[in-house]
Every structure is written in C-alpha cells, then in structure tokens.
Amino acid sequence: MPQLAQRVGRAKPSAIMVIAEKAKQLKAAGRDIISFSIGVPNFLPGEHVYAAAREALSHDSGQYGSNRGPEVLLDAFLAHIEALGLTGYGRLNVSIGIGAKHVLYNLAEALLNEGDEICFPAPYWTTYHDIADIVGAKVNVLPCPSVQNYKLAPAQLEAALQRKPKVFLFNNPSNPTGMVYTRDEIVALADVLVNYPDTWIVTDDIYNSMVFDGLGYHNFVHARPELRERLIFVDSVSKTYGMPGWRVGLIAGPESVAKAMTTLNSNHITSLPEVISAAAIAAFTGSQDVPKAKCAEFAGKRDIVVEALRAIPGVICPRPQGAFYAFPDISVAFGKSHNGVRIGNDVEFCAALLEATGVACVPGSAFGEPRALRISYTCPTAQLEPGLQRIQQFFAELV
Ligand code: PLP
C-alpha cells in the first residue's frame, strides 16, 4: 500500500467544524440549537452583485482567464484599497486566489521553505497553524492573553523578530477575538518592524470594513511606508460583502510576491471563473450600503454580547471593536461541574454547554488560547439574547 505524503499527516481537521458537526447532529435529532460557532457573516451581498453575475453569465466566454486576475478586477481592488489608504499600488502588485484562505496557503508556499520560522500572535485563526504545519514551517506562537486584551506588545514582537523569522503574520481585526489595534498601537509595532528587514510581513486584514467605535482601520504601511517592500496585505470579499461562498481573495504587495502567487495560480487554479470575477467587481465598485449597515448592526450586537458576558461572575471579556466575534476567558468554570458533568477545560466546557443548553461555541484551544471560547454573533438577533441567557444560566448552575 503506498503511503500518503508526510505533509498530509501534519494537517489536522478543524476543531471549529467538529463542534459545528455536533450541533448539526443535535439539531437533526430535534434539539433547539443556537449556533455561535461558525464564522460566517450570515448576510447576502446587495442585489447589484447578483445582477452583475447574471449579466456576466449572459455573455460568458467559457474560457480560461488570467492567472493574476482579470484587469477589471485588479483595478476594482486597487480602488477599493485606495479607499483604505493603501495608495500607490498598481496591477503588478496584485494577485488573486480562491478566497483569502487559498491566498494565505499560496503565500506560505511562496515565502516559506521547509524549516523556516513563521511567528504570529495567539489567539490566532486556526488555519495559520495548519498551513504552516503543512508546508513544514516552524511556528513561534506569541501568546497574548486576555490580560493584555489579546494584543501583541511591541516588546514581544521585538523578541520574536530577533530570532529572524522568515514571516511575521498579523491579523487585524482579529478572528477569534474581535480586537482591533488602534493607530498608536500599529505605529508602535511598525516602529519595531522597520528594524528587521529580513522578515516578510503578512497582514491578514479581511475584516477591515468591520471596525467599530470610530477606531478606523490601520496598517503598518500607513505608519511606515517603507515597509511596503516586504509587506503583503490580504483581503477577501467573504466577510465584507457577505460572499464567503463566492471564494475571492486578493493580495497587494511587492511585485515579486504577486508574481510568485500568479505563477502558483498558473499551476493549480489557473484563474477565477468569469461570473465570480464579475460579482467581486460589482461588490468592490458598487454601493457600499450593505457592508456599512452590517458593520453598524454588528457593533450593536457586540454591545449585547459583551454586556451579557461581563455580567457573569469571573468571566473576563475584553471588548471587541471589530469583526463579529467575542472571546471571553471562561477559565473560572474549570474544575467545576454542571449536572454532575465535570468541566476540566475549554473543550469539555463547550461540549457540556452544547449538550445541556443547545448553544454551540468554539473552544479557545482551537485558536491557541485554551482558557477561552469563541462566540460568533452573526446569528439572527432573535436568537442572540436567548443564547446568551442560556450561557448565563449554565454558569449559574455550575457547582
Ligand atoms: N483570514 C481570517 C482571519 C478569517 O477569519 C478567514 C475566514 O474565516 C479567512 C482568512 C478566510 O477567508 P476566505 O473566506 O476569504 O477564504
């Protein structure tokens, strides 16, 4: 029997999907389930996106397209990022992928040799570690617990960069914590980054349109434009426009990196389908009313979630200022029992919570922080408060 490649053995099934699967089974068995587990935006793009897709379908060429992405899409993306203050990029700085996940995978292939080091703060989006494992990179996780609001401190970054990692991967706003770095915090980190010219910087900022409280979105290149020659900005239509299933991700960065991504594309995906590209172009260039309205809605939901969680004695919930996640530290429950079921850790907590109350959350260990759990609050508002009440009740019943 031939063996699978070693890299496949290094890939782990997603812990997020395990809980989602269990919730699905319970639902099929007739249980009343409220899911706070999956990180999908739960809204559809504006009608103009569908109109553009239908129009593209009516004159589809059915042919392969550009490995880098059609020029109209590249231009639409360039205009989009210019509105974020990322100016001075041209078509040769851009490339596409099948969602940001594929873009990040491509970047790992393009930037990391086996044994190279990549560092990123924890809590981190699960896929970062998995992709690094698959390509055989060494991971240096930089722990950022709730006491530091889940944010990376400049001194921590400095210590990590002194090890000369090949890549520093940064995510702002954050999945799973919803934390957003202020302008001053970005400046302080950028001031460290400029001193380590041998490290690529990847900023996965796909939640950049979902920032609350007037905080604004900030990138290291805003603070230190010279970082542009080794910084790669990652974006996607998934979260901003409610289009996770359309699978369009993009980067803007140095020409050499965009070219490498394009070459990789030419060897696997070839191109994006025409209809999909048309939809993404419409999303970038059309009305931004839907993302704006959703951002306001999520900010309101954030308030409800934080208030409910902070009302639970012992639970620590740093206030998220973006995306649609909250990441409470629930370690106060460890060592206690619920209806005779002992809770030793986050995984047992989430399993007991789901079983007892029908509320599905993701254990923090999936994100490198086993004292917490992730609540994704994109569910209908009518489910939000009952779900939070069930969590409060569950805590009240712990002995
Ligand atoms: N990066 C982060 C931080 C995410 O949360 C996600 C999806 O959950 C992705 C990337 C992947 O996005 P896409 O749907 O564009 O592949």
Boltz pocket constraint, residues with backbone or C-beta under 6 A from the ligand:
constraints:
  - pocket:
      binder: B
      contacts: [[A, 39], [A, 98], [A, 99], [A, 100], [A, 101], [A, 102], [A, 125], [A, 171], [A, 173], [A, 174], [A, 175], [A, 204], [A, 206], [A, 235], [A, 236], [A, 237], [A, 238], [A, 244], [A, 248], [A, 249]]
      max_distance: 6.0
